[in-house]
Amino acid sequence: MDVTLVALLPASPAWALLLVGVLLVLAARAPVSNEIVERCHDLSRPSARAAGKADARRSMRWVLIHMIEETARHAGHADILRAQADGSVGR
């Protein structure tokens, strides 16, 4: 395992196990997502099916930006939970 990842592992075994599980799911699904994006030659093209509360067909550009927003939001939530669990704070 990369030394930088070892430094980031939580002190609690339960949190470490959760983190490893999340990383394994991400590693398994990332290639599928990457393939979908690579096959899309027009980011403004509507999605194959409607989704969400608005039941709207979104463009690939919208989907990618939404994924970035959601990733940032969840990373912030995870940082808050980590700080509550181990008492450390970021800069």
C-alpha positions in Angstrom: 0.0 0.0 0.0 1.2 3.5 -0.8 2.9 5.2 2.2 0.7 8.3 1.8 -2.4 6.1 2.1 -1.1 4.4 5.2 -0.7 7.9 6.9 -4.3 8.7 6.1 -5.8 5.5 7.6 -8.0 6.2 10.6 -6.7 5.1 14.1 -10.0 3.1 14.7 -10.1 -0.4 13.1 -13.8 0.1 12.4 -13.1 3.3 10.5 -10.2 1.8 8.7 -12.3 -1.2 7.6 -15.0 1.2 6.3 -12.5 3.2 4.4 -11.0 0.1 2.8 -14.5 -1.0 1.8 -15.3 2.3 0.2 -12.0 2.3 -1.7 -12.6 -1.2 -3.0 -16.0 -0.3 -4.3 -14.6 2.8 -5.9 -11.8 0.9 -7.5 -14.3 -1.7 -8.9 -16.7 0.9 -10.4 -14.3 3.5 -11.7 -13.3 1.6 -14.8 -17.0 1.2 -15.8 -17.6 4.9 -15.3 -14.4 5.8 -17.2 -15.4 3.6 -20.1 -18.8 5.3 -20.4 -17.2 8.8 -20.4 -14.6 7.7 -23.0 -17.3 6.5 -25.3 -19.1 9.8 -25.1 -17.8 12.1 -27.9 -20.3 14.9 -27.3 -20.7 16.1 -23.7 -23.9 18.0 -24.6 -25.7 14.9 -25.8 -28.7 14.0 -23.6 -28.5 10.9 -21.4 -30.1 7.6 -22.5 -32.8 7.8 -19.8 -34.4 10.4 -17.6 -33.6 10.5 -13.9 -33.9 12.5 -10.8 -36.8 14.4 -9.2 -37.4 16.4 -12.4 -37.3 13.1 -14.5 -35.1 15.0 -16.9 -32.6 13.8 -19.5 -29.3 15.4 -18.5 -26.2 15.9 -20.7 -23.0 14.1 -19.9 -21.5 17.5 -19.0 -24.2 18.0 -16.4 -23.7 14.4 -15.0 -19.9 14.9 -14.7 -20.2 18.3 -13.0 -22.9 16.8 -10.7 -20.5 13.9 -9.8 -17.8 16.4 -8.9 -20.2 18.4 -6.7 -21.4 15.2 -4.9 -17.9 13.9 -4.4 -16.8 17.2 -2.8 -19.9 17.3 -0.6 -19.4 13.8 0.6 -15.7 14.4 1.2 -16.6 17.3 3.4 -19.1 15.2 5.3 -16.5 12.5 5.8 -14.0 15.0 7.1 -16.5 16.2 9.7 -17.1 12.7 10.8 -13.4 11.9 11.0 -12.8 15.0 13.1 -15.6 14.0 15.4 -14.2 10.5 15.7 -10.6 11.2 16.3 -10.5 14.9 17.4 -8.1 16.0 14.8 -8.8 19.0 12.6 -7.6 20.0 9.2 -5.8 23.2 8.4 
